[in-house]
Amino acid sequence: MNNLYNQSDLNSILERLEKLSPNADRKWGKMNIGQMLAHLNVSLETAMGLNFPDRIFIGRLIGGFMKRRFLNEQPLTKNSPTDHSYVFTDVREFEKEKIKAITLVKAFHKNGPDKCTTHPHSFFGKFTPEEWAILQWKHFDHHLRQFDS
């Protein structure tokens, strides 16, 4: 399964990030490319233990059951619901967010499983470092496909 701890999977994501341009058209969703990158960045910061969103009520009820559906080989579906703390509606500077995304992805990989958060995911609950690495790869893949990269 693809994940950000695997060197070739990491390289693929980095190549796709490098190819992004500020005028890329989105295929679905509401975020523009700068907002999408900020969204990816805050999500990866969560996996790295740099922010700690609260568990949401519905996640406490069904998150554990849904986790398996999101950690399989299937790509994430279009227009999935997003936790409000990961939604950006303000203007985001593309280059700044792109550089930050590349830096964070490299740091997540370099830090490895030992430095991955132990804080639960806001919806799914407890994750192992490997599950975080899989989810983050899938999340980046999803949004890079959203902008045709």
MINU-331052 format. One record per residue (C-alpha): residue in one letter; y, z, x. Coordinates in nm, 2 decimals. Layout:
N
<a; <Y; Z; X>>,
...
END
This chain:
149
<m; <0.00; 0.00; 0.00>>,
<n; <0.35; -0.09; 0.13>>,
<n; <0.56; 0.20; 0.26>>,
<l; <0.85; 0.28; 0.48>>,
<y; <0.64; 0.45; 0.74>>,
<n; <0.45; 0.13; 0.81>>,
<q; <0.63; -0.07; 1.09>>,
<s; <0.57; -0.41; 0.94>>,
<d; <0.68; -0.30; 0.59>>,
<l; <0.99; -0.14; 0.75>>,
<n; <1.07; -0.46; 0.94>>,
<s; <1.03; -0.67; 0.62>>,
<i; <1.28; -0.45; 0.43>>,
<l; <1.52; -0.45; 0.72>>,
<e; <1.51; -0.83; 0.74>>,
<r; <1.58; -0.86; 0.37>>,
<l; <1.87; -0.61; 0.39>>,
<e; <2.02; -0.82; 0.67>>,
<k; <2.00; -1.13; 0.46>>,
<l; <2.21; -0.98; 0.18>>,
<s; <2.55; -1.12; 0.12>>,
<p; <2.84; -0.98; -0.08>>,
<n; <2.84; -1.27; -0.32>>,
<a; <2.47; -1.25; -0.41>>,
<d; <2.41; -1.29; -0.78>>,
<r; <2.20; -1.04; -0.96>>,
<k; <1.90; -1.15; -1.17>>,
<w; <1.90; -0.85; -1.40>>,
<g; <2.07; -0.51; -1.45>>,
<k; <2.43; -0.40; -1.45>>,
<m; <2.50; -0.29; -1.09>>,
<n; <2.68; -0.53; -0.85>>,
<i; <2.54; -0.56; -0.50>>,
<g; <2.76; -0.28; -0.35>>,
<q; <2.66; -0.04; -0.63>>,
<m; <2.30; -0.13; -0.59>>,
<l; <2.31; -0.05; -0.22>>,
<a; <2.49; 0.28; -0.29>>,
<h; <2.21; 0.35; -0.54>>,
<l; <1.94; 0.28; -0.28>>,
<n; <2.12; 0.50; -0.03>>,
<v; <2.15; 0.81; -0.25>>,
<s; <1.78; 0.76; -0.35>>,
<l; <1.67; 0.75; 0.01>>,
<e; <1.89; 1.04; 0.09>>,
<t; <1.69; 1.24; -0.17>>,
<a; <1.36; 1.15; 0.00>>,
<m; <1.52; 1.26; 0.33>>,
<g; <1.62; 1.60; 0.19>>,
<l; <1.99; 1.53; 0.21>>,
<n; <2.06; 1.58; -0.17>>,
<f; <1.87; 1.77; -0.43>>,
<p; <1.89; 1.64; -0.79>>,
<d; <1.77; 1.88; -1.06>>,
<r; <1.45; 1.80; -1.24>>,
<i; <1.51; 1.64; -1.57>>,
<f; <1.35; 1.78; -1.89>>,
<i; <1.15; 1.47; -1.99>>,
<g; <1.03; 1.44; -1.63>>,
<r; <0.89; 1.79; -1.64>>,
<l; <0.70; 1.69; -1.95>>,
<i; <0.56; 1.35; -1.85>>,
<g; <0.66; 1.28; -1.49>>,
<g; <0.33; 1.38; -1.35>>,
<f; <0.14; 1.15; -1.58>>,
<m; <0.38; 0.86; -1.51>>,
<k; <0.37; 0.90; -1.13>>,
<r; <0.05; 0.71; -1.09>>,
<r; <0.20; 0.41; -1.27>>,
<f; <0.48; 0.39; -1.02>>,
<l; <0.27; 0.45; -0.71>>,
<n; <0.04; 0.15; -0.77>>,
<e; <0.04; -0.20; -0.63>>,
<q; <0.25; -0.34; -0.91>>,
<p; <0.62; -0.40; -0.85>>,
<l; <0.87; -0.19; -1.04>>,
<t; <0.98; -0.34; -1.37>>,
<k; <1.32; -0.47; -1.45>>,
<n; <1.58; -0.26; -1.62>>,
<s; <1.39; 0.07; -1.58>>,
<p; <1.59; 0.38; -1.68>>,
<t; <1.78; 0.54; -1.39>>,
<d; <1.88; 0.91; -1.35>>,
<h; <2.25; 0.94; -1.40>>,
<s; <2.31; 1.09; -1.06>>,
<y; <2.19; 0.76; -0.91>>,
<v; <2.42; 0.54; -1.11>>,
<f; <2.74; 0.41; -0.96>>,
<t; <3.01; 0.24; -1.16>>,
<d; <3.30; 0.25; -0.91>>,
<v; <3.38; -0.01; -0.65>>,
<r; <3.16; 0.01; -0.34>>,
<e; <3.23; -0.16; -0.02>>,
<f; <2.94; -0.40; 0.05>>,
<e; <2.94; -0.39; 0.43>>,
<k; <2.97; -0.02; 0.45>>,
<e; <2.68; 0.04; 0.20>>,
<k; <2.47; -0.23; 0.37>>,
<i; <2.51; -0.07; 0.72>>,
<k; <2.44; 0.27; 0.56>>,
<a; <2.12; 0.14; 0.40>>,
<i; <1.99; -0.01; 0.72>>,
<t; <2.07; 0.32; 0.91>>,
<l; <1.90; 0.53; 0.65>>,
<v; <1.59; 0.32; 0.63>>,
<k; <1.55; 0.33; 1.01>>,
<a; <1.61; 0.71; 1.01>>,
<f; <1.36; 0.77; 0.73>>,
<h; <1.10; 0.58; 0.93>>,
<k; <1.19; 0.74; 1.26>>,
<n; <1.19; 1.09; 1.11>>,
<g; <0.84; 1.04; 0.97>>,
<p; <0.65; 1.25; 0.73>>,
<d; <0.74; 1.58; 0.90>>,
<k; <1.10; 1.55; 0.81>>,
<c; <1.05; 1.42; 0.45>>,
<t; <1.18; 1.64; 0.17>>,
<t; <0.96; 1.89; 0.00>>,
<h; <1.20; 1.91; -0.29>>,
<p; <1.04; 1.75; -0.61>>,
<h; <1.15; 1.42; -0.74>>,
<s; <1.39; 1.46; -1.04>>,
<f; <1.15; 1.28; -1.27>>,
<f; <0.80; 1.26; -1.11>>,
<g; <0.79; 1.61; -0.95>>,
<k; <0.61; 1.69; -0.63>>,
<f; <0.55; 1.41; -0.39>>,
<t; <0.37; 1.39; -0.06>>,
<p; <0.57; 1.23; 0.23>>,
<e; <0.35; 0.92; 0.20>>,
<e; <0.42; 0.90; -0.18>>,
<w; <0.80; 0.92; -0.10>>,
<a; <0.75; 0.64; 0.16>>,
<i; <0.56; 0.42; -0.10>>,
<l; <0.82; 0.49; -0.38>>,
<q; <1.11; 0.41; -0.15>>,
<w; <0.96; 0.09; -0.03>>,
<k; <0.89; -0.02; -0.39>>,
<h; <1.25; 0.09; -0.49>>,
<f; <1.40; -0.12; -0.21>>,
<d; <1.18; -0.41; -0.29>>,
<h; <1.27; -0.39; -0.65>>,
<h; <1.65; -0.41; -0.59>>,
<l; <1.62; -0.66; -0.31>>,
<r; <1.44; -0.89; -0.56>>,
<q; <1.71; -0.81; -0.81>>,
<f; <1.95; -0.99; -0.57>>,
<d; <1.71; -1.26; -0.46>>,
<s; <1.63; -1.12; -0.12>>,
END
